[in-house]
Amino acid sequence: MTTREFGTIELRRVREHVWEIPQEGEMNAPARVLASEALLEQIGQDKTLEQLRNATHLPGITKHAICMPDGHQGYGFPVGGVGATDAQDGCISPGAVGYDINCGVRMMTTNLTYEDLQGKEAELVDALFEAIPSGLGGGGVVKGDAETIDDILAHGMEWALDAGYATDDDLAHCEDEGFRDDAHPEYVSQKAKDRGRNQIGSLGSGNHFLEVQRVTDVYRDDVAESFGLEADQIVVLIHCGSRGLGHQTCTDYLRRIEKEHADLLDDLPDKELAAAPAGSELAEEYYGAMCAAINFAWVNRQLIMHRTREVFADVFDRDWRDMEMRLLYDVAHNIAKKEVHTVDGEDRELYVHRKGATRAFPAGRPELPPAYAGVGQPVIIPGSMGAGSYVLRGGDSSLDLTFGSTAHGAGRLMSRTKAKQEFWGETVQEELREQQKIFVKAQSGATVAEEAPGVYKDVDEVVRVSDELGIGDKVVRTFPVCNIKG
């Protein structure tokens, strides 16, 4: 049996791309890492494996704690981590969801080709940067009063539809149709609502971005056709989350757990895993608040997409409908959902925590929208500014291996601090434009340095592992044309 050791942690090779930390001591389940040899070497360089092993101590965790191929160290629970806990006898963990609740990705297709865009890149990136709020702090497409915030938290994209910012087709192509009916705005603190009020329709900062891309490679023609994708097509990818509202919601419940469930925390190897027992008042309130923040994030991305349509209409002097600017899909990261999965031959309701991981359901799951029920869920995997991104579809092996999940991106290799020491933002922008014809605009050079192509894992390798394991099948690859970020 092939084994690898990283510090005190030994992993045993189960099969190609599957490594296991055996259950021992007070672990409630084994842990598994889905990675090639090269990716495993990178994953083992920080505290990811230690955090993954710690996650197996969560009450009610089922089958395996899992790390995706893009995994890296996070807060308590690794980014790229998946953990399913029993919804009756287990727990729900804000630490295994993360601060930026529903930090997700959506892709919008168009009928434009790369040739249509050539010569307009600088104009387009400037117009997008001017029109779409980004960076730290306030500023959004709309400014919400107390009633608006509560309506968004309660109804998600249904609010955007009623307000004229979305179409019925947009809702039909969003995870859960852009609405979590388990949302309870009353469980979101006033401080969180105040932080979100001026940020409705904004990118934020860090690794959040809007990117205009072209489709460069098609791997599955039939699936690509079902998704409305073809070679040389222009698409738009939007990556952001719930802004300050989600961050504050996580903070609020972490503090409450420390006070109200200190006994559970004392039994965990890392208090940053912070969890509330399933069925407790705090668990129910956190779930309601988290679902409300999920609704907020969907509206946030929808308003950015609405503004993007307006910008394209101005730059190309055409109605956005004539350019067929349609939502392909919007998928959430950083969530915990109640889902039914088969474990040891028994259907069980579980809290499936996906922190920096993407739901990847295959064809046939009832949660899928009718447009994709027979082909499988679209999965959107962003790469770095200088690398490709991918659209996958949920693989047939995902339910068995990962509770219907796959990676969410390339995964960081380098901290933001080290990135700013290694790279100079203006130089990165210049090299991307001159060497790869990628136009980047950001609020500061430091942001560009933090997100330089060299700070991320190889997205091609991450996607190769996903595809070969059958948890997310390659459909198309895209490449950046214009990118804006905070």
Summary of the structure (lengths in Angstrom):
residues: 486
radius of gyration: 21.0
end to end distance: 47.2
largest distance: 65.3
contacts: 1905
relative contact order: 0.17
helix: 38%
strand: 28%
